[in-house]
Structure formats: C-alpha cells, structure tokens
Amino acid sequence: MVTGAVARPTAADVWAVAATVTDPEIPVLTIEDLGVLRSVEVGDDGAVRVALTPTYSGCPALDAMRDDVLLALTHAGFDDVTVDLVLAPAWTTDWMTEAGKEKLRRYGIQAPTGKAAARDAGPVRVQLAVKCPRCDSLNTRELARFGSTSCKALYECRDCLEPFDYFKVL
C-alpha cells in the first residue's frame, strides 16, 4: 500500500482498496462480493467519496463496514475520505457477485438462488428447495425464518443432518 497522500487518485484506485474490506459478519466475503460497495467518486481536489448500501437498513454491521472502509482508505494514503450510507435503491441479492456466492457456499452458507422479484412485477415465484451447502442435497427444511442475522434463514439438511444458514433472496 501507498504511504502518505496519494497524488491524484483515480476512482479505480479507491475502488481497489475499498473492495478489500470484508463483511464483519461473514469474513470470507468482501463488501464488493456482497454488492454493498456501490460507487466511488474522486473530486478534482482529490477528495474521495464512497457509497455503501447495507443489506438492510437495520444491519448491525453497518457502522463497522463504514469504519473499515475509512480505515482502509486512510491507511492506503487517501487523506480526505467520506463514506456515505445510501438506502435507495434498496440492496438486493442480485448485486452479489457469483464469486461471492461461491465463497458463501464454501463457508457453509447457502447463497441466494434466483433473482429477487421486481417490485410490482406481478406474481412472486416460490422457491421449492434450498440446496445443502455441505452435501448438495435438496432434501432440506426451514427451521427458522431468521437465522444468525435477519438476512439469513436457518435450514437443516435431512440427509447429512447438518444445520446451515441460507442467505435469503431480497
């Protein structure tokens, strides 16, 4: 990393550093993997502005993510940094990267499947099964609508008998 002030940073420079910040609740994912890192702007004066959209407005990791981005960028030499929390448009699991979904699965959390329903788009498709991230069985059942965090549900595999979180489609 660069020490001291960065001369004329580009948005790509800032994005590259911010994209390394991990989610405090799921440390195998970066905020880029989650789609929480939404935009980066660099002003003519070198001032940096980063926009984050939390997975939901009551996310308990929100302050930690903002602080971690500020710390990463200032440690990399960016002096004038602002991190904005943007709630609209609302975050959707559609913003997660495919690499992020694979990291979730390897971590033992089933990634969301399918696309989030567009608002006012008519009928909502019902998911019939959630695949176990450990044994790939579709013989699973929901134990609790809310898991370790509000954005996850708790499931159990009826074949390997292991519980697992399912990252809900939002």
C-alpha atoms as an extended CHARMM CRD file, in Angstrom:
* protein
*
       170  EXT
         1         1  MET       CA              0.0000000000        0.0000000000        0.0000000000  PROA      1               0.0000000000
         2         2  VAL       CA              0.9820000000        3.5950000000       -0.5340000000  PROA      2               0.0000000000
         3         3  THR       CA              2.0150000000        5.6150000000        2.4880000000  PROA      3               0.0000000000
         4         4  GLY       CA              1.3440000000        9.3070000000        2.7020000000  PROA      4               0.0000000000
         5         5  ALA       CA             -1.0320000000       11.2390000000        0.4870000000  PROA      5               0.0000000000
         6         6  VAL       CA             -1.9300000000        9.6950000000       -2.8610000000  PROA      6               0.0000000000
         7         7  ALA       CA             -1.3840000000       12.1450000000       -5.7090000000  PROA      7               0.0000000000
         8         8  ARG       CA             -4.4450000000       12.4390000000       -7.9380000000  PROA      8               0.0000000000
         9         9  PRO       CA             -6.1310000000        9.1520000000       -7.1250000000  PROA      9               0.0000000000
        10        10  THR       CA             -8.4840000000        7.5910000000       -9.6190000000  PROA      10              0.0000000000
        11        11  ALA       CA            -11.8310000000        6.0270000000       -8.8140000000  PROA      11              0.0000000000
        12        12  ALA       CA            -10.2900000000        2.6680000000       -9.7750000000  PROA      12              0.0000000000
        13        13  ASP       CA             -7.5080000000        3.1880000000       -7.1850000000  PROA      13              0.0000000000
        14        14  VAL       CA            -10.0650000000        3.9250000000       -4.4760000000  PROA      14              0.0000000000
        15        15  TRP       CA            -12.3590000000        1.0650000000       -5.5250000000  PROA      15              0.0000000000
        16        16  ALA       CA             -9.4530000000       -1.4190000000       -5.4350000000  PROA      16              0.0000000000
        17        17  VAL       CA             -8.7050000000       -0.5550000000       -1.8020000000  PROA      17              0.0000000000
        18        18  ALA       CA            -12.3380000000       -0.3500000000       -0.6410000000  PROA      18              0.0000000000
        19        19  ALA       CA            -13.0990000000       -3.6760000000       -2.3450000000  PROA      19              0.0000000000
        20        20  THR       CA            -10.6820000000       -5.4550000000        0.0120000000  PROA      20              0.0000000000
        21        21  VAL       CA            -12.8040000000       -4.6690000000        3.0870000000  PROA      21              0.0000000000
        22        22  THR       CA            -14.5260000000       -7.7780000000        4.4040000000  PROA      22              0.0000000000
        23        23  ASP       CA            -18.0030000000       -8.1040000000        5.8310000000  PROA      23              0.0000000000
        24        24  PRO       CA            -17.7390000000       -8.1310000000        9.6500000000  PROA      24              0.0000000000
        25        25  GLU       CA            -20.3940000000      -10.8540000000        9.9460000000  PROA      25              0.0000000000
        26        26  ILE       CA            -19.2040000000      -13.0810000000        7.0930000000  PROA      26              0.0000000000
        27        27  PRO       CA            -15.4310000000      -12.5340000000        6.9000000000  PROA      27              0.0000000000
        28        28  VAL       CA            -14.9630000000      -14.6510000000        3.7580000000  PROA      28              0.0000000000
        29        29  LEU       CA            -16.8940000000      -12.0320000000        1.7600000000  PROA      29              0.0000000000
        30        30  THR       CA            -15.7610000000       -8.5830000000        0.7680000000  PROA      30              0.0000000000
        31        31  ILE       CA            -18.1770000000       -5.7070000000        0.5560000000  PROA      31              0.0000000000
        32        32  GLU       CA            -17.6570000000       -5.9110000000       -3.1990000000  PROA      32              0.0000000000
        33        33  ASP       CA            -18.6890000000       -9.6100000000       -3.1900000000  PROA      33              0.0000000000
        34        34  LEU       CA            -21.8700000000       -8.6400000000       -1.3400000000  PROA      34              0.0000000000
        35        35  GLY       CA            -22.6660000000       -5.7380000000       -3.6590000000  PROA      35              0.0000000000
        36        36  VAL       CA            -22.6080000000       -3.3570000000       -0.6920000000  PROA      36              0.0000000000
        37        37  LEU       CA            -19.8400000000       -1.2590000000       -2.2780000000  PROA      37              0.0000000000
        38        38  ARG       CA            -21.9270000000        0.7860000000       -4.7150000000  PROA      38              0.0000000000
        39        39  SER       CA            -19.8520000000        3.6700000000       -6.0270000000  PROA      39              0.0000000000
        40        40  VAL       CA            -16.6630000000        5.6840000000       -5.6990000000  PROA      40              0.0000000000
        41        41  GLU       CA            -16.0850000000        9.2930000000       -6.7090000000  PROA      41              0.0000000000
        42        42  VAL       CA            -12.8990000000       11.3190000000       -6.6540000000  PROA      42              0.0000000000
        43        43  GLY       CA            -13.2030000000       15.0900000000       -6.7690000000  PROA      43              0.0000000000
        44        44  ASP       CA            -10.8650000000       17.4550000000       -8.6010000000  PROA      44              0.0000000000
        45        45  ASP       CA             -9.2690000000       18.2330000000       -5.2160000000  PROA      45              0.0000000000
        46        46  GLY       CA             -8.6100000000       14.5280000000       -4.5520000000  PROA      46              0.0000000000
        47        47  ALA       CA            -11.4500000000       14.2000000000       -2.0530000000  PROA      47              0.0000000000
        48        48  VAL       CA            -12.8190000000       10.6590000000       -2.0230000000  PROA      48              0.0000000000
        49        49  ARG       CA            -16.4860000000        9.7600000000       -1.5880000000  PROA      49              0.0000000000
        50        50  VAL       CA            -17.5860000000        6.1260000000       -1.2720000000  PROA      50              0.0000000000
        51        51  ALA       CA            -21.2000000000        4.9450000000       -1.2460000000  PROA      51              0.0000000000
        52        52  LEU       CA            -22.2590000000        1.7940000000        0.6110000000  PROA      52              0.0000000000
        53        53  THR       CA            -25.7230000000        0.2710000000        0.5430000000  PROA      53              0.0000000000
        54        54  PRO       CA            -26.3250000000       -2.0410000000        3.5000000000  PROA      54              0.0000000000
        55        55  THR       CA            -28.0380000000       -5.3920000000        3.0410000000  PROA      55              0.0000000000
        56        56  TYR       CA            -30.8930000000       -3.9420000000        5.0800000000  PROA      56              0.0000000000
        57        57  SER       CA            -31.3730000000       -0.6590000000        6.9130000000  PROA      57              0.0000000000
        58        58  GLY       CA            -31.0760000000       -2.1910000000       10.3840000000  PROA      58              0.0000000000
        59        59  CYS       CA            -27.8970000000       -4.1050000000        9.6050000000  PROA      59              0.0000000000
        60        60  PRO       CA            -25.7930000000       -4.2350000000       12.7880000000  PROA      60              0.0000000000
        61        61  ALA       CA            -22.5730000000       -4.3850000000       10.7310000000  PROA      61              0.0000000000
        62        62  LEU       CA            -23.2420000000       -1.0380000000        9.0530000000  PROA      62              0.0000000000
        63        63  ASP       CA            -21.0420000000        1.1010000000       11.3140000000  PROA      63              0.0000000000
        64        64  ALA       CA            -18.2270000000       -1.4540000000       11.2280000000  PROA      64              0.0000000000
        65        65  MET       CA            -18.2860000000       -1.5580000000        7.4030000000  PROA      65              0.0000000000
        66        66  ARG       CA            -18.1840000000        2.2360000000        7.1730000000  PROA      66              0.0000000000
        67        67  ASP       CA            -15.3450000000        2.4480000000        9.7040000000  PROA      67              0.0000000000
        68        68  ASP       CA            -13.3920000000       -0.3490000000        7.9800000000  PROA      68              0.0000000000
        69        69  VAL       CA            -13.6440000000        1.4160000000        4.6040000000  PROA      69              0.0000000000
        70        70  LEU       CA            -12.4840000000        4.7090000000        6.1730000000  PROA      70              0.0000000000
        71        71  LEU       CA             -9.5820000000        2.9300000000        7.8600000000  PROA      71              0.0000000000
        72        72  ALA       CA             -8.5280000000        1.0210000000        4.7290000000  PROA      72              0.0000000000
        73        73  LEU       CA             -8.5700000000        4.1430000000        2.5850000000  PROA      73              0.0000000000
        74        74  THR       CA             -6.7810000000        6.3940000000        5.0660000000  PROA      74              0.0000000000
        75        75  HSD       CA             -4.2020000000        3.6420000000        5.6930000000  PROA      75              0.0000000000
        76        76  ALA       CA             -3.6490000000        3.4960000000        1.9140000000  PROA      76              0.0000000000
        77        77  GLY       CA             -2.8810000000        7.2240000000        1.9230000000  PROA      77              0.0000000000
        78        78  PHE       CA             -6.1770000000        8.8020000000        0.9180000000  PROA      78              0.0000000000
        79        79  ASP       CA             -6.4970000000       11.8620000000        3.1550000000  PROA      79              0.0000000000
        80        80  ASP       CA             -9.9660000000       13.3060000000        2.5230000000  PROA      80              0.0000000000
        81        81  VAL       CA            -12.4280000000       10.3970000000        2.6840000000  PROA      81              0.0000000000
        82        82  THR       CA            -16.1910000000       10.3920000000        3.1570000000  PROA      82              0.0000000000
        83        83  VAL       CA            -18.2730000000        7.2110000000        3.3070000000  PROA      83              0.0000000000
        84        84  ASP       CA            -21.9830000000        7.6640000000        2.6410000000  PROA      84              0.0000000000
        85        85  LEU       CA            -24.6090000000        5.1080000000        3.5660000000  PROA      85              0.0000000000
        86        86  VAL       CA            -27.1770000000        5.0150000000        0.7810000000  PROA      86              0.0000000000
        87        87  LEU       CA            -30.5190000000        3.2840000000        1.3820000000  PROA      87              0.0000000000
        88        88  ALA       CA            -32.1320000000        3.8470000000       -2.0250000000  PROA      88              0.0000000000
        89        89  PRO       CA            -32.3000000000        1.9350000000       -4.1590000000  PROA      89              0.0000000000
        90        90  ALA       CA            -32.5410000000       -0.8310000000       -1.5970000000  PROA      90              0.0000000000
        91        91  TRP       CA            -29.8800000000       -3.5360000000       -1.6760000000  PROA      91              0.0000000000
        92        92  THR       CA            -30.8060000000       -6.7540000000       -3.4250000000  PROA      92              0.0000000000
        93        93  THR       CA            -29.1530000000      -10.1590000000       -3.5070000000  PROA      93              0.0000000000
        94        94  ASP       CA            -28.9710000000       -9.6390000000       -7.2800000000  PROA      94              0.0000000000
        95        95  TRP       CA            -25.9890000000       -7.3680000000       -6.5550000000  PROA      95              0.0000000000
        96        96  MET       CA            -23.9250000000      -10.2130000000       -5.0780000000  PROA      96              0.0000000000
        97        97  THR       CA            -21.1220000000      -11.4720000000       -7.2990000000  PROA      97              0.0000000000
        98        98  GLU       CA            -21.0000000000      -15.0840000000       -8.4510000000  PROA      98              0.0000000000
        99        99  ALA       CA            -17.6030000000      -15.3640000000       -6.7400000000  PROA      99              0.0000000000
       100       100  GLY       CA            -19.2190000000      -14.1250000000       -3.5220000000  PROA      100             0.0000000000
       101       101  LYS       CA            -21.9930000000      -16.7060000000       -3.7730000000  PROA      101             0.0000000000
       102       102  GLU       CA            -19.3980000000      -19.4550000000       -4.2030000000  PROA      102             0.0000000000
       103       103  LYS       CA            -17.4400000000      -18.1670000000       -1.1840000000  PROA      103             0.0000000000
       104       104  LEU       CA            -20.6500000000      -18.3040000000        0.8640000000  PROA      104             0.0000000000
       105       105  ARG       CA            -21.3040000000      -21.8990000000       -0.1690000000  PROA      105             0.0000000000
       106       106  ARG       CA            -17.7470000000      -22.9690000000        0.7340000000  PROA      106             0.0000000000
       107       107  TYR       CA            -18.1640000000      -21.1980000000        4.0950000000  PROA      107             0.0000000000
       108       108  GLY       CA            -21.2720000000      -23.2820000000        4.8010000000  PROA      108             0.0000000000
       109       109  ILE       CA            -23.9930000000      -20.7390000000        3.9940000000  PROA      109             0.0000000000
       110       110  GLN       CA            -26.2140000000      -21.4570000000        1.0320000000  PROA      110             0.0000000000
       111       111  ALA       CA            -26.1790000000      -18.4660000000       -1.2930000000  PROA      111             0.0000000000
       112       112  PRO       CA            -29.4190000000      -16.9720000000       -2.5560000000  PROA      112             0.0000000000
       113       113  THR       CA            -30.7550000000      -18.6550000000       -5.6530000000  PROA      113             0.0000000000
       114       114  GLY       CA            -32.7370000000      -16.9890000000       -8.3940000000  PROA      114             0.0000000000
       115       115  LYS       CA            -33.4020000000      -13.3150000000       -8.8480000000  PROA      115             0.0000000000
       116       116  ALA       CA            -35.1840000000      -11.0090000000       -6.4640000000  PROA      116             0.0000000000
       117       117  ALA       CA            -38.7410000000      -10.2630000000       -7.5260000000  PROA      117             0.0000000000
       118       118  ALA       CA            -39.1330000000       -6.8510000000       -9.1010000000  PROA      118             0.0000000000
       119       119  ARG       CA            -41.4740000000       -4.6810000000       -7.1150000000  PROA      119             0.0000000000
       120       120  ASP       CA            -44.9640000000       -4.5420000000       -8.5990000000  PROA      120             0.0000000000
       121       121  ALA       CA            -43.9430000000       -7.0970000000      -11.2220000000  PROA      121             0.0000000000
       122       122  GLY       CA            -46.8110000000       -9.4790000000      -10.5760000000  PROA      122             0.0000000000
       123       123  PRO       CA            -46.6740000000      -12.9390000000       -9.0170000000  PROA      123             0.0000000000
       124       124  VAL       CA            -43.6550000000      -13.8700000000       -6.9320000000  PROA      124             0.0000000000
       125       125  ARG       CA            -42.0030000000      -17.2100000000       -7.6640000000  PROA      125             0.0000000000
       126       126  VAL       CA            -41.8520000000      -19.5610000000       -4.7200000000  PROA      126             0.0000000000
       127       127  GLN       CA            -38.6290000000      -21.4300000000       -4.1480000000  PROA      127             0.0000000000
       128       128  LEU       CA            -39.2650000000      -25.1480000000       -3.7700000000  PROA      128             0.0000000000
       129       129  ALA       CA            -35.9830000000      -26.2910000000       -2.2260000000  PROA      129             0.0000000000
       130       130  VAL       CA            -32.7570000000      -24.9330000000       -0.7970000000  PROA      130             0.0000000000
       131       131  LYS       CA            -29.6570000000      -26.9840000000       -1.5580000000  PROA      131             0.0000000000
       132       132  CYS       CA            -27.4380000000      -28.0350000000        1.3460000000  PROA      132             0.0000000000
       133       133  PRO       CA            -24.0170000000      -26.3470000000        1.0010000000  PROA      133             0.0000000000
       134       134  ARG       CA            -22.3090000000      -29.3740000000        2.5450000000  PROA      134             0.0000000000
       135       135  CYS       CA            -23.7110000000      -32.3830000000        0.6670000000  PROA      135             0.0000000000
       136       136  ASP       CA            -25.7050000000      -30.6870000000       -2.1620000000  PROA      136             0.0000000000
       137       137  SER       CA            -28.9110000000      -32.4410000000       -1.1480000000  PROA      137             0.0000000000
       138       138  LEU       CA            -32.2440000000      -30.7840000000       -1.9080000000  PROA      138             0.0000000000
       139       139  ASN       CA            -33.8300000000      -32.6910000000        0.9850000000  PROA      139             0.0000000000
       140       140  THR       CA            -33.8020000000      -29.6990000000        3.3470000000  PROA      140             0.0000000000
       141       141  ARG       CA            -36.2750000000      -27.8610000000        5.5260000000  PROA      141             0.0000000000
       142       142  GLU       CA            -36.5190000000      -24.4120000000        7.0280000000  PROA      142             0.0000000000
       143       143  LEU       CA            -36.1320000000      -24.4300000000       10.8100000000  PROA      143             0.0000000000
       144       144  ALA       CA            -36.4480000000      -20.6850000000       11.4050000000  PROA      144             0.0000000000
       145       145  ARG       CA            -37.2400000000      -17.7800000000        9.0850000000  PROA      145             0.0000000000
       146       146  PHE       CA            -34.4540000000      -15.7850000000       10.7250000000  PROA      146             0.0000000000
       147       147  GLY       CA            -31.0030000000      -17.2950000000       11.2430000000  PROA      147             0.0000000000
       148       148  SER       CA            -27.8460000000      -15.8240000000       12.7350000000  PROA      148             0.0000000000
       149       149  THR       CA            -28.7790000000      -12.4700000000       11.1580000000  PROA      149             0.0000000000
       150       150  SER       CA            -32.0150000000      -11.1110000000        9.7240000000  PROA      150             0.0000000000
       151       151  CYS       CA            -30.7990000000      -11.5720000000        6.1510000000  PROA      151             0.0000000000
       152       152  LYS       CA            -30.4140000000      -15.3370000000        6.6460000000  PROA      152             0.0000000000
       153       153  ALA       CA            -32.8150000000      -18.1980000000        7.4350000000  PROA      153             0.0000000000
       154       154  LEU       CA            -31.8870000000      -21.3360000000        9.3630000000  PROA      154             0.0000000000
       155       155  TYR       CA            -32.2310000000      -24.6290000000        7.4750000000  PROA      155             0.0000000000
       156       156  GLU       CA            -31.4940000000      -28.2700000000        8.1860000000  PROA      156             0.0000000000
       157       157  CYS       CA            -30.4120000000      -30.9350000000        5.7290000000  PROA      157             0.0000000000
       158       158  ARG       CA            -32.4290000000      -34.1110000000        6.1790000000  PROA      158             0.0000000000
       159       159  ASP       CA            -29.7030000000      -36.2100000000        4.5320000000  PROA      159             0.0000000000
       160       160  CYS       CA            -26.5000000000      -35.1510000000        6.3150000000  PROA      160             0.0000000000
       161       161  LEU       CA            -28.4620000000      -33.7530000000        9.3170000000  PROA      161             0.0000000000
       162       162  GLU       CA            -26.3710000000      -30.5780000000        9.4020000000  PROA      162             0.0000000000
       163       163  PRO       CA            -27.9320000000      -27.1590000000       10.0720000000  PROA      163             0.0000000000
       164       164  PHE       CA            -26.9510000000      -24.3000000000        7.7700000000  PROA      164             0.0000000000
       165       165  ASP       CA            -27.7730000000      -20.6760000000        7.0690000000  PROA      165             0.0000000000
       166       166  TYR       CA            -29.4660000000      -19.6980000000        3.8220000000  PROA      166             0.0000000000
       167       167  PHE       CA            -28.8430000000      -16.1700000000        2.5830000000  PROA      167             0.0000000000
       168       168  LYS       CA            -32.3550000000      -15.0140000000        1.6470000000  PROA      168             0.0000000000
       169       169  VAL       CA            -33.2160000000      -13.6030000000       -1.7500000000  PROA      169             0.0000000000
       170       170  LEU       CA            -34.0130000000       -9.9440000000       -1.1320000000  PROA      170             0.0000000000
